[in-house]
């Protein structure tokens, strides 16, 4: 998927869960409490209290098609649904996150709620699988982090996240180089063809391996130069940048190896300018591919800003 989730990486706001410490023995619950604990509260996003999030809660469904509701504490409101405690406990989530199909399903549902809510109001996306024992714990979290979340909402208002990924594809670079090499190495008209025995099979193999290694290095160097050029070109447009871990395996999309995976915080009225600044970025650079995603809700910036992150 070409969006900040499914792994949620280290990008979204991460309120502390208010669970019982691991070394504290559990209380003996009553029958009613045991029934209540079969469901826990899953938090998708946090925004300012108002009709926009209330409308989102009425119109949307969450994980497993569960109805959404709002939990409010003063000037902050969380979008919440109930999920089975056994499936979303630490052990339950571990099993789900190890299943890529299930992870994809959870991430898509989570992302759909966040993006739909974001169309009506600025929201802080929560990390995947942010859960609390009940709505009272969610309300306590909102009270505890009121100042922090309010400041983040003010900072992100009027902005969106745009993703830029740069890929190095040595095979594509080699394929582009082959015709040129063939043309430059062809014999002139009327000249004799080179003898087949001029190069031994062993030497030909070594030459081929050296050429492949050279092409591989060249593709990666070119991709690194393109990634560096991204930051230069958008320095006057983007307000902030976060460099994520490059995606690998089934999380990566398309061909080549992802060597740069960056998110930019861009004013919504300058997104067109952002894309124009990067137009033709990798044109004429064999083996380098650039992929753009978004605009999204600002997943990567829903944490307090760090001075060192500024582009």
C-alpha positions in Angstrom: 0.0 0.0 0.0 1.2 3.4 -0.9 0.4 5.2 2.3 2.0 5.8 5.7 0.5 2.7 7.1 0.2 -0.4 7.5 3.1 -0.5 9.9 2.4 3.0 11.1 6.2 2.9 11.4 7.2 5.5 14.0 5.0 8.2 12.6 1.6 8.7 14.3 0.8 10.2 17.6 1.2 7.6 20.3 -0.8 8.3 23.5 0.2 6.0 26.4 -2.2 3.2 27.1 -3.3 3.3 30.7 -3.2 -0.4 31.3 -2.3 -2.2 34.5 1.5 -2.6 34.9 2.7 -6.0 33.9 4.0 -6.9 37.4 0.8 -5.9 39.2 -1.5 -8.9 39.9 -4.9 -8.7 38.3 -8.0 -7.9 40.4 -10.7 -10.5 40.6 -13.4 -9.0 38.4 -17.2 -9.3 39.0 -19.3 -11.0 36.4 -20.4 -7.6 35.0 -16.8 -6.4 34.9 -15.7 -9.6 33.1 -18.4 -8.9 30.5 -17.4 -5.3 30.0 -13.7 -6.3 29.6 -14.6 -8.5 26.6 -14.5 -5.2 24.6 -11.9 -2.4 24.7 -11.7 1.0 23.1 -9.8 1.5 19.8 -8.7 5.1 19.0 -8.4 6.1 15.4 -7.8 9.9 15.6 -8.0 12.9 17.8 -9.3 16.4 16.8 -10.9 19.4 18.3 -14.3 19.1 19.8 -17.1 20.1 17.4 -19.7 18.9 15.0 -17.3 17.7 12.3 -16.1 14.7 14.3 -19.6 14.0 15.6 -20.7 13.8 11.9 -17.8 11.5 11.1 -18.8 9.2 13.9 -22.3 9.0 12.6 -21.4 8.3 9.0 -18.4 5.9 9.4 -17.7 2.4 10.6 -14.5 1.1 12.1 -12.7 -2.2 12.4 -15.0 -5.2 11.8 -17.7 -2.8 10.7 -18.1 -1.6 14.3 -19.9 1.7 14.8 -17.8 4.7 15.7 -18.5 7.1 18.6 -16.8 10.1 20.0 -15.2 10.4 23.4 -14.8 14.0 24.5 -12.7 15.7 27.2 -12.9 19.5 27.1 -11.6 20.8 23.8 -10.4 17.4 22.4 -12.4 14.6 21.0 -11.3 11.1 20.0 -12.9 8.9 17.3 -13.4 5.4 18.9 -14.9 2.0 18.3 -15.1 -1.1 20.4 -13.0 -4.1 19.4 -12.7 -7.6 21.0 -10.2 -7.5 23.9 -8.8 -11.0 23.1 -8.0 -10.0 19.5 -6.5 -6.6 20.4 -4.6 -7.5 23.5 -0.8 -7.6 23.3 -0.8 -11.3 22.3 -3.8 -11.0 20.0 -2.3 -8.1 18.1 1.1 -9.9 17.8 -0.7 -12.7 16.0 -2.6 -10.3 13.8 0.4 -8.2 12.8 2.3 -11.3 11.8 -0.4 -12.1 9.3 0.2 -9.6 6.4 -3.3 -10.2 5.1 -4.8 -9.4 8.5 -2.4 -6.5 8.9 -3.5 -5.1 5.5 -7.2 -5.3 6.6 -6.6 -3.6 9.9 -4.5 -0.9 8.3 -7.1 -0.2 5.5 -9.9 0.1 8.0 -7.9 2.4 10.3 -6.7 4.5 7.3 -10.2 4.8 5.9 -11.6 6.3 9.2 -8.7 8.7 9.5 -8.9 10.0 5.9 -12.7 10.4 6.0 -12.5 12.3 9.2 -9.6 14.4 7.8 -11.8 15.6 5.0 -14.0 17.5 7.5 -11.5 18.6 10.1 -7.8 18.5 11.1 -7.1 15.3 13.0 -4.1 13.6 14.6 -3.9 10.0 13.3 -3.2 7.5 16.1 -0.8 4.6 15.6 -2.2 1.4 14.4 -3.8 -0.6 17.3 -3.9 2.2 19.9 -6.2 0.7 22.4 -7.5 1.5 26.0 -9.4 -0.6 28.5 -12.4 1.6 28.2 -13.7 5.1 27.2 -12.9 6.4 30.7 -9.2 5.7 30.0 -9.5 7.5 26.6 -10.9 10.5 28.4 -8.1 10.5 30.9 -5.6 10.4 28.1 -7.2 13.4 26.4 -7.1 15.4 29.7 -3.5 14.5 30.4 -2.2 15.5 26.9 -4.6 18.3 26.2 -1.9 21.0 25.8 0.4 18.8 23.6 -2.4 17.7 21.3 -3.9 21.2 21.0 -0.5 22.6 20.0 0.0 19.8 17.4 -3.5 20.5 15.9 -2.6 24.2 15.6 0.7 23.5 13.9 -0.8 21.1 11.4 -4.0 23.0 10.5 -4.0 23.7 6.8 -1.3 21.2 6.0 -1.2 17.7 4.4 1.4 15.0 4.1 3.0 14.1 0.7 5.2 11.0 0.3 8.2 10.8 -2.0 10.0 7.4 -2.5 13.1 6.9 -4.7 13.9 3.5 -6.1 17.2 2.2 -7.6 16.7 -0.5 -10.3 20.0 -1.9 -11.5 18.3 -4.2 -14.0 16.5 -1.2 -15.6 19.8 0.7 -15.7 21.6 -2.3 -17.3 18.8 -2.6 -19.9 19.2 1.0 -20.8 22.9 0.8 -21.0 23.0 -2.4 -23.2 21.8 -0.7 -26.5 24.2 2.1 -26.0 27.1 -0.3 -25.4 26.1 -2.4 -28.4 26.0 0.7 -30.6 29.4 2.0 -29.5 31.0 -1.5 -29.7 29.7 -2.4 -33.1 32.2 -2.9 -35.9 32.5 -0.3 -38.6 31.0 -1.2 -42.0 33.3 -3.4 -44.0 35.6 -4.2 -41.1 36.1 -7.8 -40.1 34.1 -9.1 -37.1 36.1 -9.9 -34.0 37.2 -13.4 -33.7 35.0 -15.6 -31.4 38.1 -16.9 -29.6 39.5 -13.4 -28.9 37.9 -13.5 -25.4 37.8 -16.7 -23.4 34.6 -17.7 -21.7 36.1 -17.2 -18.3 37.3 -13.7 -19.1 34.0 -12.9 -20.7 32.2 -14.0 -17.5 34.4 -11.8 -15.3 33.9 -8.8 -17.6 30.2 -9.3 -17.4 30.3 -9.5 -13.5 32.4 -6.3 -13.3 29.9 -4.5 -15.7 27.0 -5.7 -13.5 28.6 -4.4 -10.3 29.5 -1.1 -12.0 25.9 -0.7 -13.2 24.6 -1.6 -9.7 26.8 1.0 -8.0 25.9 3.6 -10.7 22.2 3.1 -10.2 22.4 3.5 -6.4 24.6 6.6 -6.7 22.2 8.1 -9.2 19.2 7.3 -6.9 21.0 8.9 -4.0 21.7 12.0 -6.0 18.0 12.2 -7.0 16.9 11.8 -3.4 19.1 14.6 -2.3 17.8 16.8 -5.1 14.2 16.3 -3.8 15.1 18.1 -0.6 16.7 20.9 -2.4 13.8 21.5 -4.8 11.1 21.5 -2.2 13.0 23.4 0.6 10.9 26.5 0.0 7.6 24.7 -0.2 7.6 22.0 2.5 7.4 23.0 6.1 8.9 19.9 7.5 10.3 16.5 6.5 10.5 13.0 8.1 12.8 10.3 6.6 11.3 6.9 7.2 13.0 3.5 7.0 13.0 2.4 3.3 10.3 -0.2 2.6 11.4 -3.7 1.8 9.8 -7.0 0.8 6.0 -7.1 0.5 5.7 -3.5 1.8 7.6 -2.1 -1.2 5.7 -1.4 -4.4 6.9 -1.9 -7.9 10.4 -2.8 -9.1 13.8 -1.8 -7.8 14.9 -1.2 -4.2 13.5 1.6 -2.1 16.4 3.7 -1.0 14.6 6.9 0.2 11.2 7.0 1.8 10.4 10.5 2.9 7.3 12.4 4.1 6.8 16.1 3.6 4.5 18.4 5.4 3.1 20.8 2.8 0.5 23.6 3.0 -2.6 22.3 1.3 -2.7 25.3 -1.0 0.8 24.6 -2.2 0.6 20.9 -3.0 0.5 21.7 -6.8 3.6 23.8 -6.4 5.3 20.9 -4.6 4.6 18.5 -7.4 5.7 21.1 -10.0 9.0 21.5 -8.2 9.7 17.8 -8.6 8.5 17.4 -12.2 11.0 15.5 -14.4 13.1 14.8 -11.4 14.4 11.4 -12.7 14.0 12.0 -16.4 17.0 10.7 -18.3 18.4 8.9 -15.2 18.4 5.2 -16.1 17.5 2.8 -13.2 16.0 5.5 -11.0 12.2 5.7 -10.3 10.4 8.3 -8.2 7.0 7.6 -6.6 4.6 10.2 -5.1 1.8 9.4 -2.6 -0.8 11.5 -0.9 -1.9 14.0 0.0 -2.7 12.3 3.3 -3.7 13.2 6.8 -0.3 14.2 8.5 0.5 10.7 9.9 4.2 11.4 10.0 3.9 14.7 11.9 1.4 13.8 14.6 4.1 13.9 17.2 5.9 16.9 18.8 8.3 18.5 16.3 12.0 17.9 16.6 14.3 20.8 15.5 16.6 18.3 13.8 13.9 17.2 11.4 13.5 20.5 9.7 14.5 20.2 6.0 
